Amino acid sequence: MLSSYLLHTIGEFVLRVSPDCEHVEYAGPKELLSVSPDTFAGRSLSQLLPHPVAEAAEQCVRDVAATGGVKNFECSLLSETGTQRHFGGMVTRVDDGHLLLILRDIQATKEAELKAQESEARFRIMADQAPAMLWMAGIDGECEFFNKTWLEFTGRTLEQEVGVGWAEGVYFEDLQGCMKTYLDSFVARVSFKMEYRLRNARGEFRWLLDHGVPRYTPDGTFAGFIGSCVDITDAKLAAEITRQHTQQLTASLAEREGLLHKLEKRSTELARSNTELEQFVYAASHDLRAPLRAIHMLSEWISKDLGGGA
């Protein structure tokens, strides 16, 4: 059957079609056609193509014939093996009033899209189960995905956060630095780490550590950024308390050193005073002994004199 041959043998082919879809000519590629192009003469699209494909193509041809421009369509049908097969088409008008219909087999593209969708679905399921707050941005720099953990933290919907909506929750003092780091890294396509405060569902501002990295498709094409955020508020508070305690301890140690220095100085002064006192006592004792000896001798003399007189 000619229609099966066209759809399953030739990956892409062009037909020249009348506006009413009743007259078709084969326009190429002729080197892949094993029958004469004249075989198409006098046939309509519905005679050449399977019903689902012919129906979609006819509608597209009539639309372009009426409005002009270029229009694309997709359709599918069951193959001989019973599997679903996808085809795509494009219709454009030519100068003589006829239209060109380009039909192509897009099965490989559809399978790749399906795999990408399945991969995306698995990623979203895994992302929503992650304890970290995850986000993803496209090549335009605008965020297109936030996981369940992020949305629960902010108390906002995905529709509110996508694009640059997430920035509405950034603390105003942190916003400029946050956006500069993000945009500079995005343009340079380099990883970044930054800290900023984000409002949570209770209206509190919590400190986040945000780590973003560029992402690429398997063929190396830049696809945007993906990042993760963790709440570091408690860690920062603990670090601040530790810093304050360290300062207090340092001040206490400095004060202790000062007191020890004063005590040492006072001890030295006391030692010197004791030495001086000992020297004074010694001198005073020596000075006192002389008059006492004189008094003792005088008393002896008086005693002798009195004794002799008796």
Sequence and secondary structure as in RCSB ss.txt:
>XXXX:A:sequence
MLSSYLLHTIGEFVLRVSPDCEHVEYAGPKELLSVSPDTFAGRSLSQLLPHPVAEAAEQCVRDVAATGGVKNFEC
SLLSETGTQRHFGGMVTRVDDGHLLLILRDIQATKEAELKAQESEARFRIMADQAPAMLWMAGIDGECEFFNKTW
LEFTGRTLEQEVGVGWAEGVYFEDLQGCMKTYLDSFVARVSFKMEYRLRNARGEFRWLLDHGVPRYTPDGTFAGF
IGSCVDITDAKLAAEITRQHTQQLTASLAEREGLLHKLEKRSTELARSNTELEQFVYAASHDLRAPLRAIHMLSE
WISKDLGGGA
>XXXX:A:secstr
 HHHHHHHH SEEEEEE TTS  EEEEE GGG SS GGGGTT  HHHHS HHHHHHHHHHHHHHHHH SEEEEEE
EEE TTS EEEEEEEEEE TTS EEEEEEE HHHHHHHHHHHHHHHHHHHHHHH SSEEEEE TTS EEEE HHH
HHHHT  HHHHTBTGGGGGB HHHHHHHHHHHHHHHHHT  EEEEEEEE TTS EEEEEEEEEEEE TTS EEEE
EEEEEE HHHHHHHHHHHHHHHHHHHHHHHHHHHHHHHHHHHHHHHHHHHHHHHHHHHHHHHHHHHHHHHHHHHH
HHHHHHHHH 
